[in-house]
Amino acid sequence: MPELSRFFGIIIRMYMEAGVQHHTPHFHAYQNEVAIYGIDPIDLISGSLPKRQQRMVEAWAELRQPELLEDWRRLQAGQAPQPIAPLG
C-alpha cells in the first residue's frame, strides 16, 4: 500500500484497487492504531486514532482533498500516486 504522506508520526496510505473498485474513495491513517477516512466528504469510516491525531488527520485531509482525490483516481487507474505535502 503506497505511502502518500507522513507527519507527526502519522502515516497516510492508500490501497490500489485497479479495475476492482469496491470502496468509496478513502485513505488509511496509522499511528499505533488505524483509522480509515472517506475523502469526499472527509469522514471517519472505521477505526480510531487518539483525538489529537484524529484532528490533525482531518485538518490535513481538508487541506489536501483535491490531491487525495487525484491520487485515488491514479491508483484506481493502475498508476503510481503522487506524494502529498505533510501537515506543518
C-alpha positions in Angstrom: 0.0 0.0 0.0 1.7 3.2 -1.1 2.6 5.9 1.4 1.2 9.3 0.5 2.4 11.4 3.4 3.9 11.3 6.9 3.6 13.9 9.6 3.9 14.0 13.4 4.4 10.2 13.4 1.2 9.6 11.4 1.5 7.7 8.1 -1.1 8.2 5.4 -1.6 5.3 2.9 -4.0 4.4 0.1 -4.7 1.0 -1.4 -4.7 0.3 -5.1 -7.9 -1.3 -6.4 -7.3 -1.1 -10.1 -10.2 -2.4 -12.1 -12.0 -3.7 -9.0 -13.2 -0.6 -7.1 -15.4 -1.8 -4.3 -15.0 1.0 -1.9 -15.7 4.7 -1.8 -12.6 6.9 -2.1 -10.7 6.6 1.2 -7.3 6.6 2.8 -5.8 4.9 5.9 -4.0 6.8 8.7 -1.7 4.9 11.0 -0.1 5.7 14.4 -0.2 2.7 16.7 -3.9 2.5 15.7 -5.6 2.6 12.3 -8.3 4.9 11.1 -9.9 4.9 7.6 -11.3 8.2 6.3 -13.6 8.9 3.4 -12.3 11.6 1.1 -15.5 13.2 -0.1 -16.6 14.1 2.4 -13.7 13.9 4.9 -15.3 11.5 7.4 -14.1 8.7 9.7 -15.3 5.4 8.2 -13.8 3.0 10.7 -11.1 2.5 13.2 -9.8 5.2 15.5 -6.9 7.4 16.4 -6.3 9.5 19.6 -8.3 12.7 19.4 -5.3 15.0 18.8 -4.1 12.8 15.9 -7.6 12.5 14.5 -8.0 16.3 14.4 -4.6 16.6 12.7 -5.5 14.0 10.0 -8.9 15.6 9.4 -7.3 19.1 9.1 -4.7 17.8 6.7 -7.3 15.9 4.6 -9.4 19.0 4.3 -6.4 21.0 3.0 -5.3 18.2 0.7 -8.7 16.9 -0.5 -8.1 17.6 -4.2 -4.7 15.8 -4.1 -6.2 12.9 -2.2 -9.0 12.5 -4.9 -6.4 12.7 -7.7 -4.2 10.0 -6.0 -7.3 7.8 -5.6 -8.0 8.2 -9.4 -4.4 7.5 -10.2 -4.3 4.3 -8.1 -7.6 3.0 -9.5 -6.2 3.5 -13.0 -3.1 1.4 -12.0 -0.8 4.5 -11.8 1.6 5.4 -9.0 0.3 8.1 -6.6 2.0 11.4 -6.1 3.3 12.3 -2.7 1.2 14.8 -0.8 2.8 17.5 1.4 2.6 16.8 5.1 0.8 18.9 7.8 3.1 21.5 9.4 
